[in-house]
C-alpha cells in the first residue's frame, strides 16, 4: 500500500529507492538526512565491518559538477550520469526542489489530497485509506472507492506508484505541485460514478496509528520513520493496557530516519545494541535507550515492503529475542548513503557502507527471514502467535 501520495514513492527507480533511505544511512538532524551518527561509542566485539561500498568517487562528482557549471549545463544531470555509470545501486542525485520536498517529508509533511492507494482484487486502483481532515475526506471519498481517472486520463494498467505521483502532481518534474493546485478524480463506488475536484494541501502524515485488538492486544502500525515517530511508538507502548501484547506492524514501511527507528526499538529494549554500521570501513554502533518495556509479548509483522530503517528495527528485536517476526522476507536495504551538496543546491547521495543487526547479519540484498513465514492472512496468524506468547516474566 502506498500513501498518502507517499513522500516515499519513487520518481524513477534510482531516486525513489534512495529516497526511502535517507535513514538507513544513520541519522538526520542538521542535514535532515539520517546521516549524522548516533551512538558514537565503539561497538563490542563484533564481526568485521562490511567493506565500504562507495562506488562513486566524490571528487569525480565534483569535477563533473564544475564542468557542467562552466558549460552552463545542468549540474544534477552531470552528477546523475556519473552515478549511473558507477553501478552504485542506491546512489542518486536530487535537484534542489526534490531534496527540499523530501526534507519536508521527513518532518512528517507532504503536499497532496490525503489518500492512500492500493491495487484492488479486481486489478483496479482503489482508495486504501483516507486521511482525517484532508481534502479527500472533506469531499466524501471513502475507503474502497475506485479511482478511474485523474485529470480526465484513464489510469487503468498504470502502476500504483504512478497514480500516487499523479495525485501529488509530480509525475514528470520532481517536486510536488504547489499547495492549492487542483486535481480532478474520476471515482466509482459500486454502480455510481462521479468526478471530484480536490485542491492539494500541506498535510501531516499519520506515521503511527494504534488499534485495540482482542486478547488483550494493541496493534501499532508504523508507516514510516519520520520525525517524532519513535517517541509516538514509545507512548503507544506505555499507554497500552497492563498485560497487553503488542503487534508491531512494519509492513510497507520503506524506512525513514534511523534515529527514530532506534527510539522505536528502545520502546521494547532496556538499552543494548540495536545495530552496527560502517562508514568508509570505520565501524560504529547504535544503542537503545534504557528503560523500555521488556515484559510485553511482541510480534513484528513484516513483508517485502519493509525496508531499511524498518528492517533495522525488526532485525534488532528478532536478534535480541524480543519479538517473533511474522510475514514474508523483507526487502533487503542495508546500505548507508551520505549526501554531497553540489554547487547549484542539488544533492548527490552516495553509498559509503552497510549496517548490520546485533547478531552481525548484513541485510543488504538479503533481507530478514521471518520466524514464521506466511503469504496469506499474515495479520490473523500474527495475532494467533501473539495470543500464545503470554506475558513475559
C-alpha positions in Angstrom: 0.0 0.0 0.0 1.3 3.4 -0.9 0.3 6.7 0.6 -0.6 9.2 1.3 0.6 10.3 -2.2 3.6 8.9 -0.4 6.6 11.0 0.0 8.5 7.7 -0.1 7.2 7.0 -3.6 9.7 6.8 -6.4 10.2 9.4 -9.1 12.2 6.9 -11.1 13.6 3.8 -9.5 17.1 5.0 -8.6 15.8 8.2 -7.0 12.8 6.6 -5.3 14.8 3.8 -3.9 17.4 6.0 -2.5 14.8 8.5 -1.1 13.4 5.7 1.0 16.8 5.5 2.6 17.5 8.9 3.8 17.5 6.9 7.0 19.4 3.7 6.8 22.4 6.0 6.4 22.5 7.0 10.0 20.5 9.9 11.4 19.1 13.1 10.4 19.2 16.3 12.2 21.4 19.0 10.8 21.1 18.0 7.2 17.7 16.4 7.5 19.1 13.1 6.3 19.9 10.2 8.5 23.5 10.9 8.1 24.8 12.1 11.4 25.9 9.1 13.6 24.3 8.4 16.9 25.9 6.2 19.5 29.4 7.0 18.7 30.9 4.6 21.2 32.8 1.7 19.7 30.8 -1.5 19.5 31.7 -4.5 21.5 33.5 -7.4 19.9 31.6 -7.9 16.6 32.3 -9.3 13.1 34.5 -7.3 10.9 32.7 -4.5 9.1 31.5 -4.9 5.6 33.9 -3.4 3.2 33.0 0.2 2.5 30.7 0.1 -0.5 31.4 3.5 -2.1 31.4 3.1 -5.8 31.4 6.8 -6.7 34.4 9.0 -6.2 33.2 12.3 -4.7 36.0 14.1 -6.5 34.6 12.8 -9.8 31.2 14.1 -8.9 32.8 17.5 -8.0 34.7 17.6 -11.3 31.5 16.8 -13.3 29.6 19.4 -11.4 32.3 22.1 -12.0 32.4 21.3 -15.7 28.7 21.5 -16.0 28.6 24.8 -14.3 31.3 26.2 -16.6 29.5 25.0 -19.7 26.1 26.3 -18.5 24.7 22.8 -18.3 22.6 21.0 -15.6 24.8 20.1 -12.6 22.3 17.5 -11.4 22.2 15.8 -14.8 26.0 15.7 -15.0 26.2 14.2 -11.5 23.5 11.7 -12.3 25.5 10.5 -15.3 28.5 9.8 -13.1 26.3 7.9 -10.5 24.6 5.9 -13.3 27.9 4.8 -14.7 29.3 3.8 -11.3 26.9 0.9 -10.6 26.0 2.3 -7.2 22.6 0.7 -6.8 21.4 3.2 -4.2 23.3 6.3 -5.4 21.1 9.1 -6.6 21.0 12.8 -7.4 18.2 15.2 -6.5 17.7 18.7 -7.7 17.2 21.4 -5.1 13.4 21.2 -5.2 13.3 17.4 -4.9 15.6 17.5 -1.9 13.6 20.2 -0.1 10.4 18.2 -0.7 12.0 15.2 0.8 13.3 17.1 3.8 9.7 18.2 4.4 8.6 14.6 4.1 11.0 13.6 6.9 9.4 16.3 9.0 6.1 14.3 8.5 4.6 16.7 6.0 3.7 16.3 2.3 1.6 18.1 -0.4 -1.4 16.0 -1.5 -5.0 15.3 -1.1 -4.9 12.8 1.7 -5.4 9.4 0.0 -3.6 6.0 0.4 -3.9 3.9 -2.8 -3.6 0.2 -3.4 -4.4 -2.4 -6.1 -7.8 -3.9 -5.5 -8.8 -7.5 -6.0 -10.2 -6.7 -9.5 -6.9 -5.1 -10.5 -8.2 -1.6 -10.3 -6.7 1.1 -8.1 -8.8 1.8 -5.1 -8.6 4.1 -2.0 -7.0 2.1 0.8 -7.3 4.8 3.4 -8.5 8.5 3.7 -6.6 10.9 6.0 -8.7 12.6 8.6 -9.3 16.2 7.8 -7.7 16.1 4.4 -9.3 17.3 1.1 -10.4 13.7 0.2 -12.3 13.2 3.4 -13.9 16.6 3.2 -15.1 15.7 -0.3 -16.8 12.5 1.0 -14.3 10.0 -0.6 -14.3 6.7 1.3 -12.0 3.6 1.7 -12.8 1.2 -1.2 -13.8 3.9 -3.7 -12.1 3.1 -7.1 -10.0 5.8 -8.8 -10.8 5.5 -12.5 -9.3 8.7 -14.0 -7.0 11.6 -12.9 -7.4 14.9 -14.7 -9.5 13.1 -17.3 -6.9 10.5 -18.1 -7.6 6.8 -17.5 -5.3 5.1 -15.0 -6.2 1.6 -16.0 -3.0 -0.5 -16.1 -0.8 2.1 -14.5 1.4 1.1 -11.5 0.0 2.4 -8.2 3.2 4.4 -7.8 2.4 6.4 -10.9 -1.1 7.0 -9.7 0.3 8.3 -6.4 2.7 10.6 -8.3 -0.2 12.0 -10.4 -2.2 12.7 -7.2 0.8 14.6 -5.8 1.4 16.3 -9.1 5.0 15.2 -9.6 4.8 12.5 -12.3 7.3 14.3 -14.5 9.0 17.2 -12.9 10.1 16.0 -9.4 8.8 18.4 -6.7 5.1 18.3 -6.0 2.6 20.9 -7.2 2.0 23.9 -5.1 -0.4 23.9 -2.2 -3.8 24.9 -3.6 -3.4 23.4 -7.1 -6.3 21.2 -8.2 -6.6 17.6 -9.4 -9.8 16.1 -10.8 -10.5 12.5 -9.8 -12.9 10.2 -11.6 -14.3 7.9 -9.0 -16.6 4.8 -8.7 -18.5 3.4 -5.8 -20.5 0.3 -6.8 -22.5 1.4 -9.9 -22.2 5.1 -9.0 -19.6 7.1 -10.9 -18.7 10.8 -10.4 -15.9 13.3 -10.6 -14.4 15.3 -7.7 -12.1 18.3 -7.9 -9.7 18.4 -5.0 -7.2 21.0 -4.0 -3.8 19.9 -2.8 -2.9 20.9 0.7 0.1 20.7 3.1 -0.8 17.7 5.3 0.9 15.9 8.2 1.5 12.2 7.7 0.0 9.8 10.2 3.1 7.7 10.7 1.8 5.8 13.7 -1.7 4.5 14.3 -2.8 2.4 17.2 -5.7 -0.1 17.3 -7.0 -2.0 20.2 -7.3 -5.8 19.5 -8.9 -8.6 21.3 -6.6 -10.6 23.5 -6.0 -8.1 25.0 -3.5 -6.7 22.5 -2.6 -3.5 20.7 -1.6 -3.1 17.1 0.9 -0.3 16.5 1.2 0.4 12.8 4.3 2.3 11.8 4.0 3.6 8.2 7.4 5.5 8.1 10.1 6.7 10.5 9.5 10.4 10.1 10.5 12.9 12.9 8.7 12.1 16.2 7.7 8.6 15.1 10.0 6.8 17.7 8.5 8.7 20.6 5.0 8.1 19.4 5.7 4.3 19.4 7.1 4.6 22.9 4.0 6.4 24.1 1.8 3.8 22.5 3.6 1.0 24.3 3.4 2.9 27.6 -0.3 3.6 27.2 -1.2 0.0 26.3 -3.3 -1.8 28.9 -1.4 -3.8 31.5 -0.5 -7.2 30.2 -1.5 -6.5 26.6 0.7 -7.8 23.9 1.9 -5.6 21.0 1.5 -6.4 17.3 4.1 -4.1 15.7 3.1 -3.7 12.0 6.1 -2.7 9.8 4.6 -3.9 6.5 5.1 -1.5 3.7 7.3 0.7 5.9 10.0 1.9 3.5 12.1 3.5 6.2 12.8 7.0 7.3 15.2 8.3 10.0 17.5 5.9 11.7 17.4 8.0 14.9 13.6 7.4 15.0 14.0 3.7 14.3 16.4 3.4 17.2 14.0 5.3 19.5 11.2 3.0 18.4 13.3 -0.1 19.1 14.0 1.4 22.5 10.4 1.0 23.4 10.9 -2.7 23.7 14.5 -2.9 24.9 16.4 -1.9 28.1 19.4 -0.5 26.4 21.9 -2.5 24.4 22.8 -2.8 20.8 20.4 -2.1 18.0 22.7 -2.2 15.0 26.2 -1.6 13.8 27.2 0.3 10.7 30.4 1.2 8.8 31.2 4.4 7.0 34.3 4.1 4.7 35.2 1.0 6.7 35.1 2.6 10.2 32.7 0.6 12.4 30.2 2.4 14.7 27.2 1.3 16.7 23.6 2.4 17.6 22.3 1.7 21.1 18.8 1.6 22.5 17.9 3.9 25.4 17.4 2.2 28.7 14.1 1.7 30.4 12.0 0.1 27.6 9.2 -2.4 28.2 10.8 -5.8 28.2 7.8 -7.7 29.6 5.1 -7.4 27.0 5.0 -10.1 24.3 5.7 -8.6 20.8 5.1 -9.9 17.3 6.5 -7.9 14.4 4.7 -8.1 11.1 7.0 -7.7 8.0 6.8 -8.1 4.3 8.7 -7.3 1.1 7.9 -3.6 1.5 9.7 -3.5 4.9 12.9 -1.6 4.1 16.0 -0.2 5.6 15.2 1.6 9.0 12.2 -0.7 9.4 14.4 -3.7 8.8 16.8 -2.3 11.4 14.0 -2.4 14.0 12.8 -5.8 13.0 16.3 -7.2 12.9 17.2 -5.8 16.3 14.0 -7.2 18.0 14.5 -10.6 16.3 18.2 -10.9 17.1 17.7 -9.9 20.7 14.8 -12.3 21.2 12.4 -9.5 21.9 9.9 -10.2 19.1 8.7 -13.0 17.0 8.6 -11.9 13.3 5.8 -13.0 11.1 5.2 -12.4 7.4 7.4 -12.6 4.3 11.1 -11.8 3.7 11.9 -8.1 3.9 13.3 -6.0 1.1 17.0 -6.1 2.0 18.1 -2.5 2.0 21.0 -2.3 4.4 23.4 0.2 2.8 24.5 3.6 4.1 24.3 6.8 2.0 25.9 10.1 2.6 24.9 13.4 0.9 27.2 15.6 -1.2 25.9 19.1 -1.7 26.5 20.3 -5.3 27.2 23.9 -6.3 23.7 24.6 -7.6 22.0 23.3 -4.5 21.3 19.8 -5.8 22.5 16.8 -3.7 24.2 13.5 -4.6 23.6 10.6 -2.3 26.5 8.1 -2.5 26.8 4.7 -0.9 29.5 4.5 1.7 28.9 1.4 3.8 26.4 -1.1 5.3 24.7 -1.7 8.6 24.3 -5.0 10.5 21.9 -6.4 13.0 23.1 -7.1 16.6 24.0 -10.6 15.6 26.1 -9.3 12.8 23.8 -10.1 9.9 24.3 -7.9 6.8 20.8 -7.5 5.4 21.7 -5.7 2.1 20.3 -7.8 -0.7 19.2 -10.5 1.7 16.5 -9.0 4.0 15.2 -10.6 7.1 13.6 -14.1 7.0 10.7 -14.0 9.5 10.4 -16.6 12.2 7.0 -17.6 10.8 6.8 -17.2 7.0 3.3 -16.7 5.8 1.9 -15.4 2.5 -1.8 -15.1 3.4 -3.7 -13.9 6.4 -0.5 -12.7 7.9 -2.2 -10.4 10.4 -4.5 -13.2 11.6 -1.6 -15.5 12.0 0.4 -12.9 13.9 -2.4 -12.3 16.3 -2.6 -16.1 16.9 1.1 -16.2 17.7 0.8 -13.1 20.0 -2.0 -14.7 21.9 0.1 -17.8 22.5 3.1 -15.9 23.9 1.7 -14.7 27.2 3.2 -12.1 29.4 6.9 -12.3 29.9 8.2 -12.6 33.5 
